[in-house]
Every structure is written in structure tokens, then in C-alpha cells.
């Protein structure tokens, strides 16, 4: 390897004043001069924050990465970027995904690193870091933080999906506040992200199936010592990737994205997967379309019996063989010759995998469910598409016609959902407007609206629910999400009124409000937007430039790449 092939040498390889300044200030950290003389500089992009509990163990994980980098002859330099704590950030962490991606992109480009290790775990930290890294396109490897250990409450296994069940029980008076408080401590009993196949675990599976990680990244529990071993090996590997000049664009081909979609179908991954994969594709220049998710999921059954679509937890998934076992079962469907960060075909990541528990990871021949993946519906209610997760839905509701009960915004919903006088029946269709990217802003996880209390008391556990917002990956139900265009920008969802008949025909992938074009046109003439558009700061920038859900909700000016070249020097 020639010294001048290293990007960092444009900083540290200089003579005179410029080289002096770049090296001298770094040396105040106790770094010896030899570290700047042709060794690969490896950035460790860390989303550690105590406001992001899922990633609170990342300082320790970063130390394992550093060991690996040093062992391979590189120089590890850790740096922070904006961390997105899913459970704490208001109004929603999704609002800041694109901002964190900008932070990541500019931090990588502006600093003297030859390769980068992305430490990510909590829902939005994974896509934001990958999006940002794609727009720079230097050698990159991902290390996820891992799921927390399975919670235990009153002799039963619990995790995040049980929050929705506990809430229903609390609403019906079947669970007290004291019991809820006890369950809180029982559920999150170790470091790591949600212990079900929620968005965080889906993202960990996504990066592994894309080929951006070493094998087993997706499922090793955060508290398991093997997570540190994986991090150390990843530190070793990124140094070799720099020597090979193996970049993200070499790995993230159209076929890699197809692999990820098929794997996501087999694991019952989060609906948020759609938004994030579309945005990553947009950054790396792969022409991924919303309809590809449905097309590629057809014929892929649900193999992973994991909550919220099934019974088990991420800890069980790892012990059963993890993602490599699923990918091995899917071998005949996958583009097995796609290159991974190992520099070898991705099939080598799973060819020796075994399934150790057929109750957790089933086979193609005898799947857990025949219905899998994420499906796309279109119609006059969602002319650019909407998303539904059939494996988490009630089968009989996938073919349904009912009258709309409309909530104009999130405040209207909270004020009326449990009103005893709410004109709602089990056959009604709940419609929530103004929770899309622009309207909220940020597209919150409120699409799986709670069942009205009076129906819960009647034993109703699921209804058809429609919104332009998102749903937590830990949620479940017959929920239509990401309606595009959203109501705030004049999508037909904005025109729906109480009592309108809505038909969900999943078999034909359609969602329609049963109104004539003339009636829709007449209502449109009377429609006026009622959401506030900020003129200040990042929120204003976001609302004015965010794309609609069917495009991934990235900012329009961030799509694509600016590369790794810094055009002007600082001295």
C-alpha cells in the first residue's frame, strides 16, 4: 500500500506549517509521531448518549473496536455524532434522522479518516449513520449494539410489544399503575435496544443482510461478551478494507438491497424498514422503488417466530442460529454472490450456519406463517402508496369495508379516542390525519392507534387503522401506514370525513375511500391546509425540504453524494 493512497495523508503527510498544525494538536492526546506516518486512520463514529439508553454501553463497545484497529496496524480515533434516543426525543426521533445523517456525513468528510466504524443501535441511529456514510463513500463497517436481554415479569417473558398489551389492560382496569411500575423495571433489565423484532433489531438485520457487518451482528445480545468480540473483529477488518479500498458503493449494489428486502420479509421486520432503506438507496444511487418491497416479498414466508408477529425474542433468535440461519434457509432466493464487508460473497457469512430451534426459526417448507413481509397498497386514498405489515394483522380484517371515524390531528385523537360518546363500532375504520412528515412534523409512531376504551371493554382487540404516520416496529394490528401523499400537503386522506366508507382489499393491494372523483374534486376545492410550517431553524428546513414517505422522507437536497474530497484547506 502506497502511503499517498491514504486519505488521511492529505492532512498528516504534509511538511512545513500545515503538517505541523495537523499533527501537533493531535499529539496532545499522547499519540506518537509514527501513527501519522502512513498508518490507516480509522474513525469510530459513536452514538453513545445517556439520553439514548439503547446505546448507553457504546463507550465500552468502542474500546473493543479500538483494540481490533490497533491489532491490525491502524490508528483508532473516536468521534461523536448526534444521538437519537427513540423513547425520549420529542416530538419524534424521526424528525432528526436526517439531521443526524448530515452530522455523520460532514464529520466523516471533514476529518482525516481513511475508514469508519459506525456504532449504532437505537432505531434511527442505524439509518442516519449509514445514510451519512453513503454520501461520503469511504470504507465503512457497521457494529450494532445488540438487543437487551428478555424481560421477565410474573414468571413470563416480556418486552416492548407488551407495552401495548399493558396499556390495553390498564385502560380496562385490569392492571394497576403499581403493576405497570413494577413491569417497567422487569422489562428493560440490561443494556441494549428492544428485545423484539422492532425497528432497532430490524435495522441490525438490515445492515447484516446488506453485507455491511460481520456475521451474527444482528442478534448477539448487548450483554453477551461475544458482542465485544464482534466489535474487536470489526476493528481489525476495517483496516483491511482500507487497504483493499473496499467502499460502500462496492457493497451496496441493487442486488444487496433486494437481499435485504427478502430477508426483512422472512424475519417480519418493522414497517420503518421501508423508509430507511429507501433513504439509504437514495444516498448511494440505487433506484429503489416502493413497489419493489411488495414484489420482492411475494413468495417469501415468515420464518422467524418473533414478537410482535410471533412468540419469541431476539435473545431466543440468537440462540436458535440468528440471521445467518435465516439467510441460509433463503439461499435459493438471495443474490448469494454479493460482496460483503468481508470482501467475500455474502454466502460465506451463512453457509456454515445451523438452526438450533425450529420453533424460533422455521423452514421454507414449514414456515411460521405463509404471509410475510411488508406489503404496499395503492388506491384513491394513497395514490403514491401506503404500507401494511400483514404478518402483524388480523387476517379477517385484511378484507374489510367500514365507515370512517376521523381524527383531524393528534390532539383531536387524544381528546376523543376514549370518549364514551365516540360514534364507533368494531367495524369502523379509524383515520388519523396530519401525522405525516410535514404535518406533524416528523412522522411519529402513532399509526397503531389504541382501540377505543368502550370497544376494548367489549372484547375488541383490533380494527383497521389508517394514517400518514408510522408505527413502532414493536407494534401490531391491522394498520395501514405511510399514506402518501400525506394529508398536510393535500393528499386525498385530507378529504376523508366521518361516515365515509373505506375499503381495504389486501388481496388486490388496494385502499380506497368509496367516493366519486367528482365528490373528491368538490371537497378539494373547499380544503385548506391547517398545519403550521416553521420558518426557523432545522424544523423549518425540514418541513420545506422533506420528501414524502414513498421516497423515504429524506431531505431533497441530501439525496445523492458529495464524495470524500474536501475542496479547500483550512490553512
Secondary structure per residue as TSV (DSSP state, phi and psi in degrees):
chain	resnum	aa	ss	phi	psi
A	1	X	-	360.0	126.1
A	2	X	-	-78.3	140.0
A	3	X	G	-60.0	-34.8
A	4	X	G	-77.4	-2.0
A	5	X	G	-81.2	-13.2
A	6	X	S	-81.4	127.0
A	7	X	T	-57.6	-38.2
A	8	X	T	-65.8	-20.3
A	9	X	H	-70.9	-15.6
A	10	X	H	-69.1	-15.6
A	11	X	H	-99.9	-62.2
A	12	X	H	-85.2	-13.5
A	13	X	T	-89.9	5.8
A	14	X	-	-84.4	157.0
A	15	X	-	-104.7	173.8
A	16	X	H	69.6	-154.8
A	17	X	H	-57.2	-45.2
A	18	X	H	-62.6	-48.2
A	19	X	H	-63.8	-38.6
A	20	X	H	-56.4	-50.2
A	21	X	H	-64.5	-44.6
A	22	X	H	-63.0	-40.9
A	23	X	H	-83.5	-38.8
A	24	X	H	-60.4	-46.3
A	25	X	H	-70.3	-30.2
A	26	X	H	-68.1	-31.0
A	27	X	H	-69.0	-15.1
A	28	X	T	-69.9	-4.9
A	29	X	T	-96.7	7.1
A	30	X	T	84.2	23.5
A	31	X	-	-89.4	126.4
A	32	X	-	-72.6	157.9
A	33	X	G	-58.8	-35.5
A	34	X	G	-61.8	-23.8
A	35	X	G	-66.3	-20.6
A	36	X	G	-100.1	5.6
A	37	X	S	-108.1	55.6
A	38	X	S	102.7	4.8
A	39	X	-	-85.0	143.4
A	40	X	-	-62.9	128.5
A	41	X	E	-92.2	120.9
A	42	X	E	-110.8	116.2
A	43	X	E	-79.5	137.5
A	44	X	E	-112.8	103.3
A	45	X	E	-84.3	109.0
A	46	X	E	-111.3	125.2
A	47	X	-	-101.3	29.5
A	48	X	-	-62.4	137.6
A	49	X	-	-167.5	140.7
A	50	X	T	-73.0	-13.0
A	51	X	T	-84.7	-5.2
A	52	X	-	-119.7	80.4
A	53	X	G	-55.0	-32.6
A	54	X	G	-59.4	-28.9
A	55	X	G	-109.4	14.4
A	56	X	T	-69.8	-10.7
A	57	X	T	-98.5	11.4
A	58	X	H	-75.1	-21.8
A	59	X	H	-64.0	-40.0
A	60	X	H	-69.2	-40.6
A	61	X	H	-64.3	-36.8
A	62	X	H	-61.9	-34.7
A	63	X	H	-63.5	-34.8
A	64	X	H	-68.6	-39.1
A	65	X	H	-61.2	-44.2
A	66	X	H	-59.1	-41.0
A	67	X	H	-57.0	-44.9
A	68	X	H	-65.5	-40.7
A	69	X	H	-62.2	-45.4
A	70	X	H	-64.4	-40.6
A	71	X	H	-61.7	-32.5
A	72	X	T	-89.4	1.3
A	73	X	T	91.8	16.0
A	74	X	-	-100.3	176.5
A	75	X	E	-118.9	111.4
A	76	X	E	-84.3	131.7
A	77	X	E	-129.6	114.6
A	78	X	E	-87.4	140.2
A	79	X	E	-144.4	150.5
A	80	X	E	-95.4	154.2
A	81	X	-	-134.5	170.0
A	82	X	-	-53.7	131.3
A	83	X	-	-107.4	137.2
A	84	X	-	-113.6	102.1
A	85	X	-	-85.3	107.7
A	86	X	T	-56.9	-40.9
A	87	X	T	-80.8	-15.9
A	88	X	T	-112.2	-31.2
A	89	X	-	-71.0	133.8
A	90	X	S	-115.3	145.3
A	91	X	S	-78.8	-22.2
A	92	X	-	-167.3	143.1
A	93	X	G	-62.9	-26.6
A	94	X	G	-62.7	-28.6
A	95	X	G	-58.9	-31.6
A	96	X	G	-103.4	1.6
A	97	X	H	-56.4	-46.7
A	98	X	H	-68.9	-32.8
A	99	X	H	-66.1	-43.6
A	100	X	H	-64.6	-33.1
A	101	X	H	-67.3	-36.9
A	102	X	H	-64.7	-43.2
A	103	X	H	-58.1	-45.9
A	104	X	H	-63.4	-49.5
A	105	X	H	-57.6	-50.6
A	106	X	H	-71.4	-32.1
A	107	X	H	-66.4	-40.1
A	108	X	H	-68.9	-48.3
A	109	X	H	-64.7	-40.3
A	110	X	H	-77.6	-14.8
A	111	X	S	-112.6	156.5
A	112	X	-	-79.8	73.2
A	113	X	-	-120.9	145.4
A	114	X	S	-97.8	-24.9
A	115	X	E	-152.0	165.7
A	116	X	E	-142.5	140.9
A	117	X	E	-107.5	123.6
A	118	X	E	-96.6	114.9
A	119	X	E	-95.7	109.8
A	120	X	E	-144.5	156.6
A	121	X	-	-158.4	-64.2
A	122	X	S	-58.2	150.5
A	123	X	H	-33.4	-62.5
A	124	X	H	-85.0	-13.2
A	125	X	H	-67.4	-33.0
A	126	X	H	-68.6	-56.8
A	127	X	H	-63.6	-36.2
A	128	X	H	-64.5	-42.4
A	129	X	H	-67.8	-41.9
A	130	X	H	-67.6	-41.2
A	131	X	H	-58.2	-49.2
A	132	X	H	-62.3	-43.0
A	133	X	H	-65.5	-36.5
A	134	X	H	-60.9	-36.3
A	135	X	T	-74.7	-7.4
A	136	X	T	-105.8	-43.7
A	137	X	-	66.3	56.8
A	138	X	-	-111.3	169.9
A	139	X	E	-52.9	129.5
A	140	X	E	-143.6	139.2
A	141	X	E	-134.0	147.4
A	142	X	E	-109.0	138.9
A	143	X	E	-126.3	115.3
A	144	X	E	-84.4	160.8
A	145	X	-	-85.1	-19.6
A	146	X	-	91.0	155.2
A	147	X	B	-81.2	153.6
A	148	X	-	-71.2	163.1
A	149	X	-	-65.8	152.1
A	150	X	-	-61.8	132.7
A	151	X	E	-71.3	156.0
A	152	X	E	-132.8	123.3
A	153	X	E	-140.6	118.9
A	154	X	T	51.9	42.7
A	155	X	T	81.7	4.8
A	156	X	E	-120.2	151.4
A	157	X	E	-80.1	134.7
A	158	X	E	-137.9	159.3
A	159	X	-	-160.3	-160.9
A	160	X	T	-58.8	-34.8
A	161	X	T	-60.4	-25.9
A	162	X	H	-71.9	-15.8
A	163	X	H	-56.3	-42.5
A	164	X	H	-68.3	-36.9
A	165	X	H	-69.3	-42.8
A	166	X	H	-61.4	-39.8
A	167	X	H	-63.1	-42.2
A	168	X	H	-63.3	-41.8
A	169	X	H	-65.0	-39.5
A	170	X	H	-64.7	-41.5
A	171	X	H	-62.2	-33.7
A	172	X	T	-87.1	-0.9
A	173	X	T	80.6	14.8
A	174	X	S	-91.4	-6.8
A	175	X	S	-140.9	133.4
A	176	X	-	-89.8	165.1
A	177	X	H	-62.2	-36.5
A	178	X	H	-62.1	-40.9
A	179	X	H	-67.5	-37.8
A	180	X	H	-60.8	-42.7
A	181	X	H	-64.2	-39.7
A	182	X	H	-63.1	-43.3
A	183	X	H	-62.8	-32.5
A	184	X	H	-55.1	-47.0
A	185	X	H	-73.3	-25.1
A	186	X	H	-80.8	-27.0
A	187	X	H	-80.0	-50.9
A	188	X	-	-98.7	76.7
A	189	X	-	-101.6	6.6
A	190	X	S	-153.4	171.6
A	191	X	S	-61.1	160.1
A	192	X	S	117.7	172.0
A	193	X	B	-91.6	-177.1
A	194	X	-	-50.7	140.4
A	195	X	S	-87.2	9.0
A	196	X	S	-114.1	178.9
A	197	X	S	-80.8	60.6
A	198	X	S	-84.4	-163.4
A	199	X	H	-66.7	-39.5
A	200	X	H	-61.9	-47.5
A	201	X	H	-67.8	-34.9
A	202	X	H	-61.7	-41.7
A	203	X	H	-66.5	-37.6
A	204	X	H	-64.6	-38.5
A	205	X	H	-69.5	-36.4
A	206	X	H	-59.8	-49.7
A	207	X	H	-68.7	-32.1
A	208	X	H	-69.5	-42.2
A	209	X	H	-71.5	-25.9
A	210	X	H	-72.7	-17.7
A	211	X	T	94.2	15.9
A	212	X	-	-91.5	0.5
A	213	X	S	-133.8	169.5
A	214	X	-	-76.6	161.0
A	215	X	T	-59.1	147.1
A	216	X	T	78.9	2.0
A	217	X	T	-54.2	-38.3
A	218	X	T	-66.3	-34.9
A	219	X	T	-118.4	-10.6
A	220	X	S	-60.7	124.6
A	221	X	-	-59.0	149.2
A	222	X	T	-59.1	-34.8
A	223	X	T	-83.7	-6.9
A	224	X	S	-80.0	133.4
A	225	X	H	-60.6	-22.2
A	226	X	H	-68.9	-18.1
A	227	X	H	-64.9	-40.3
A	228	X	H	-67.1	-37.1
A	229	X	H	-63.4	-44.0
A	230	X	H	-58.1	-43.3
A	231	X	H	-62.6	-40.7
A	232	X	H	-66.2	-44.3
A	233	X	H	-62.1	-36.0
A	234	X	H	-65.5	-37.3
A	235	X	H	-62.0	-39.6
A	236	X	H	-64.8	-44.1
A	237	X	H	-68.6	-35.6
A	238	X	H	-64.0	-31.5
A	239	X	H	-65.3	-41.9
A	240	X	H	-66.6	-36.6
A	241	X	H	-62.3	-37.2
A	242	X	H	-63.6	-43.8
A	243	X	H	-62.4	-35.2
A	244	X	H	-85.6	-9.5
A	245	X	T	55.2	43.1
A	246	X	-	-87.9	105.5
A	247	X	-	-102.2	170.2
A	248	X	H	-58.8	-38.7
A	249	X	H	-65.8	-20.8
A	250	X	H	-77.1	-25.0
A	251	X	H	-98.5	-41.6
A	252	X	-	-87.8	70.8
A	253	X	-	-87.9	168.6
A	254	X	H	-54.8	-36.2
A	255	X	H	-67.7	-32.9
A	256	X	H	-64.1	-39.9
A	257	X	H	-67.3	-36.8
A	258	X	H	-64.7	-41.0
A	259	X	H	-57.1	-45.8
A	260	X	H	-62.2	-39.4
A	261	X	H	-66.6	-41.7
A	262	X	H	-67.7	-39.9
A	263	X	H	-65.0	-41.7
A	264	X	H	-60.7	-37.0
A	265	X	H	-61.9	-42.5
A	266	X	H	-71.7	-23.7
A	267	X	H	-99.4	-5.7
A	268	X	T	68.7	43.2
A	269	X	-	-68.8	167.5
A	270	X	-	-63.5	148.3
A	271	X	T	-64.1	-24.0
A	272	X	H	-63.2	-20.4
A	273	X	H	-51.4	-38.0
A	274	X	H	-61.0	-52.5
A	275	X	H	-59.3	-43.9
A	276	X	H	-73.6	-40.7
A	277	X	H	-68.1	-38.6
A	278	X	H	-59.3	-41.6
A	279	X	H	-69.0	-40.0
A	280	X	H	-63.6	-42.6
A	281	X	H	-60.7	-40.4
A	282	X	H	-63.2	-34.1
A	283	X	H	-74.3	-35.4
A	284	X	H	-93.0	-8.2
A	285	X	T	90.5	24.8
A	286	X	-	-97.3	126.7
A	287	X	-	-79.3	69.7
A	288	X	-	-82.9	137.7
A	289	X	-	-119.8	155.9
A	290	X	H	-57.8	-40.2
A	291	X	H	-66.2	-18.7
A	292	X	H	-63.3	-30.7
A	293	X	H	-65.7	-40.0
A	294	X	H	-72.6	-46.2
A	295	X	H	-58.3	-43.6
A	296	X	H	-81.5	-17.4
A	297	X	H	-83.2	-23.6
A	298	X	T	-60.8	129.0
A	299	X	T	89.6	-5.5
A	300	X	-	-101.1	109.8
A	301	X	-	-78.3	167.7
A	302	X	B	-81.3	115.9
A	303	X	-	-99.2	-27.3
A	304	X	B	-95.2	117.8
A	305	X	-	-88.1	72.9
A	306	X	B	-123.8	144.6
A	307	X	T	-62.3	145.0
A	308	X	T	-87.6	-7.7
A	309	X	T	-83.1	-17.6
A	310	X	S	-137.3	-140.7
A	311	X	S	-112.2	-37.7
A	312	X	B	-95.7	-175.9
A	313	X	-	-125.5	168.6
A	314	X	H	-60.3	-34.6
A	315	X	H	-60.3	-45.0
A	316	X	H	-62.3	-37.6
A	317	X	H	-60.4	-43.2
A	318	X	H	-64.5	-46.7
A	319	X	H	-64.3	-25.8
A	320	X	T	-82.8	-8.2
A	321	X	T	130.3	-13.1
A	322	X	H	65.2	-164.8
A	323	X	H	-63.1	-35.6
A	324	X	H	-55.7	-36.3
A	325	X	H	-66.3	-38.3
A	326	X	H	-66.4	-45.0
A	327	X	H	-65.6	-34.3
A	328	X	H	-64.5	-39.8
A	329	X	H	-64.6	-28.5
A	330	X	T	-93.0	6.5
A	331	X	T	-49.5	-42.7
A	332	X	T	-70.8	-13.6
A	333	X	T	-94.8	-26.2
A	334	X	S	-85.0	158.6
A	335	X	-	-83.5	85.6
A	336	X	T	-73.2	-12.9
A	337	X	T	-92.2	4.9
A	338	X	-	-66.5	137.9
A	339	X	B	-76.9	135.3
A	340	X	-	-106.2	-179.5
A	341	X	T	-62.6	-17.1
A	342	X	T	-66.9	-16.7
A	343	X	S	84.6	1.1
A	344	X	S	-118.3	166.3
A	345	X	B	-57.1	143.6
A	346	X	G	-62.7	-21.2
A	347	X	G	-60.5	-27.8
A	348	X	G	-68.1	-17.9
A	349	X	G	-72.4	-22.3
A	350	X	T	-129.9	-3.4
A	351	X	T	-62.3	-27.1
A	352	X	T	-101.4	10.9
A	353	X	-	-72.9	152.3
A	354	X	-	-131.8	152.8
A	355	X	-	-97.5	127.0
A	356	X	S	-106.2	-2.9
A	357	X	-	-152.8	102.1
A	358	X	T	-72.2	-10.1
A	359	X	T	-77.1	-25.4
A	360	X	T	-95.1	-46.4
A	361	X	B	-118.9	107.5
A	362	X	-	-89.9	-175.8
A	363	X	-	-108.0	164.5
A	364	X	S	-59.8	-38.2
A	365	X	T	-71.6	-34.8
A	366	X	T	-131.6	73.0
A	367	X	-	-73.8	163.9
A	368	X	S	-64.6	-44.7
A	369	X	B	-143.3	143.6
A	370	X	S	-75.3	-27.9
A	371	X	-	-89.2	124.6
A	372	X	-	-141.0	-176.2
A	373	X	S	69.1	-163.2
A	374	X	-	-118.7	128.7
A	375	X	E	-111.3	153.3
A	376	X	E	-113.2	129.5
A	377	X	E	-114.6	149.2
A	378	X	E	-133.6	167.8
A	379	X	E	157.6	-173.2
A	380	X	T	-72.7	-10.2
A	381	X	T	-89.7	-14.9
A	382	X	E	-151.3	74.2
A	383	X	E	-64.0	-25.0
A	384	X	E	-103.6	9.6
A	385	X	E	106.0	160.3
A	386	X	E	-149.3	165.7
A	387	X	E	-118.1	141.0
A	388	X	E	-141.5	146.3
A	389	X	-	-109.2	94.9
A	390	X	G	-63.6	-29.0
A	391	X	G	-68.4	-20.0
A	392	X	G	-101.6	3.5
A	393	X	S	-97.4	165.1
A	394	X	-	-84.9	119.3
A	395	X	G	-52.1	-42.8
A	396	X	G	-67.9	-21.8
A	397	X	G	-84.8	-8.1
A	398	X	G	-71.7	-14.1
A	399	X	E	-124.5	100.5
A	400	X	E	-150.9	142.7
A	401	X	E	-130.2	126.7
A	402	X	E	-154.8	168.8
A	403	X	E	-91.2	142.1
A	404	X	E	-74.1	136.6
A	405	X	E	-113.0	109.9
A	406	X	E	-101.5	133.5
A	407	X	E	-114.9	121.0
A	408	X	S	-72.7	-25.0
A	409	X	S	-162.4	179.1
A	410	X	H	-66.9	-32.5
A	411	X	H	-67.7	-41.7
A	412	X	H	-60.5	-41.8
A	413	X	H	-60.9	-50.6
A	414	X	H	-63.1	-34.5
A	415	X	H	-71.5	-29.4
A	416	X	H	-119.4	-12.1
A	417	X	T	-59.9	-33.5
A	418	X	T	-107.0	16.3
A	419	X	-	-67.9	122.9
A	420	X	T	-58.4	-22.3
A	421	X	T	-91.6	2.2
A	422	X	-	-59.0	124.5
A	423	X	-	-77.8	78.1
A	424	X	-	-134.8	143.7
A	425	X	-	-128.2	174.5
A	426	X	T	-62.0	-24.2
A	427	X	T	-88.8	-6.5
A	428	X	-	-66.5	160.1
A	429	X	E	-114.4	118.1
A	430	X	E	-80.1	129.6
A	431	X	E	-123.9	124.0
A	432	X	E	-118.3	122.1
A	433	X	-	-101.7	170.3
A	434	X	S	58.8	36.3
A	435	X	-	-124.9	26.9
A	436	X	S	-87.7	-171.8
A	437	X	H	-56.6	-46.5
A	438	X	H	-83.1	-42.7
A	439	X	H	-69.0	-31.8
A	440	X	H	-77.4	-53.6
A	441	X	T	-91.7	162.4
A	442	X	S	112.0	-10.4
A	443	X	-	65.5	72.9
A	444	X	-	-76.1	169.8
A	445	X	B	-90.2	70.2
A	446	X	-	-123.5	7.7
A	447	X	-	-67.5	-29.5
A	448	X	S	-86.4	68.2
A	449	X	-	-53.3	142.6
A	450	X	-	-67.4	150.7
A	451	X	-	-70.1	134.3
A	452	X	-	-52.6	139.5
A	453	X	H	-55.1	-38.6
A	454	X	H	-68.2	-26.5
A	455	X	H	-80.8	-35.7
A	456	X	H	-56.9	-40.5
A	457	X	T	-67.4	-19.5
A	458	X	T	-91.2	-0.4
A	459	X	T	92.9	9.1
A	460	X	-	-78.1	124.8
A	461	X	-	-113.8	-11.9
A	462	X	-	-151.3	149.9
A	463	X	-	-146.5	160.8
A	464	X	E	-73.0	127.1
A	465	X	E	-130.3	136.0
A	466	X	E	-131.5	135.3
A	467	X	E	-158.8	168.3
A	468	X	S	-95.7	13.4
A	469	X	S	-98.5	-164.4
A	470	X	B	-114.1	177.1
A	471	X	-	-132.0	142.3
A	472	X	-	-56.8	142.8
A	473	X	T	-62.6	-16.0
A	474	X	T	-88.1	-5.7
A	475	X	-	-84.1	172.7
A	476	X	-	-155.5	170.4
A	477	X	S	122.5	174.4
A	478	X	S	-86.0	83.7
A	479	X	E	-122.6	123.0
A	480	X	E	-99.5	125.7
A	481	X	E	-125.7	169.8
A	482	X	-	59.0	30.7
A	483	X	-	-54.3	126.7
A	484	X	S	-134.1	134.4
A	485	X	S	-69.1	152.8
A	486	X	-	-71.9	164.2
A	487	X	G	-64.6	-35.1
A	488	X	G	-64.2	-24.6
A	489	X	G	-104.3	12.9
A	490	X	T	97.1	14.4
A	491	X	-	-61.2	159.1
A	492	X	G	-62.0	-18.8
A	493	X	G	-57.6	-32.3
A	494	X	G	-63.6	-21.8
A	495	X	G	-94.0	-7.5
A	496	X	-	-69.7	137.9
A	497	X	-	-122.6	159.3
A	498	X	T	-53.2	134.6
A	499	X	T	92.8	-15.6
A	500	X	-	-60.8	142.7
A	501	X	E	-85.8	131.7
A	502	X	E	-122.2	137.8
A	503	X	E	-122.9	122.0
A	504	X	E	-101.4	117.5
A	505	X	E	-120.7	85.1
A	506	X	G	-63.9	-36.8
A	507	X	G	-57.1	-36.5
A	508	X	G	-100.7	5.9
A	509	X	T	56.5	46.1
A	510	X	E	-126.2	150.8
A	511	X	E	-141.0	116.0
A	512	X	E	-135.7	144.2
A	513	X	E	-92.2	130.9
A	514	X	-	-83.6	69.2
A	515	X	-	-128.0	150.0
A	516	X	-	-73.5	160.2
A	517	X	H	-61.6	-33.9
A	518	X	H	-65.2	-41.6
A	519	X	H	-66.7	-41.5
A	520	X	H	-62.7	-40.7
A	521	X	H	-65.5	-38.7
A	522	X	H	-65.2	-41.8
A	523	X	H	-67.4	-35.6
A	524	X	H	-63.6	-34.6
A	525	X	H	-62.3	-29.0
A	526	X	H	-94.5	-11.1
A	527	X	-	-75.7	139.6
A	528	X	-	-134.0	134.3
A	529	X	-	-64.2	141.6
A	530	X	-	-123.6	13.2
A	531	X	-	-95.7	155.4
A	532	X	-	-90.5	131.8
A	533	X	-	-107.1	117.7
A	534	X	-	-70.4	145.8
A	535	X	-	-106.8	3.6
A	536	X	S	-121.0	142.2
A	537	X	H	62.2	-158.1
A	538	X	H	-63.8	-37.5
A	539	X	H	-60.6	-43.7
A	540	X	H	-63.2	-43.1
A	541	X	H	-59.9	-43.7
A	542	X	H	-62.5	-52.8
A	543	X	H	-62.6	-32.0
A	544	X	H	-83.1	-16.6
A	545	X	H	-126.9	-4.0
A	546	X	B	-70.8	137.9
A	547	X	-	-81.9	163.2
A	548	X	-	-74.2	166.8
A	549	X	G	-59.7	-36.3
A	550	X	G	-68.1	-10.2
A	551	X	G	-105.8	-2.9
A	552	X	T	105.0	-4.1
A	553	X	S	60.6	30.4
A	554	X	-	-81.3	167.1
A	555	X	B	-78.5	136.3
A	556	X	G	-58.0	-34.6
A	557	X	G	-82.5	-2.3
A	558	X	G	-97.2	-13.1
A	559	X	S	-61.4	134.2
A	560	X	S	97.3	-160.0
A	561	X	-	-138.0	147.8
A	562	X	-	-108.1	-4.5
A	563	X	-	77.5	-172.1
A	564	X	S	-104.6	-2.1
A	565	X	-	-80.7	131.3
A	566	X	-	-96.9	119.4
A	567	X	-	-75.4	-27.2
A	568	X	S	-129.3	145.0
A	569	X	-	-83.7	163.1
A	570	X	-	-92.3	-9.1
A	571	X	-	-126.2	360.0
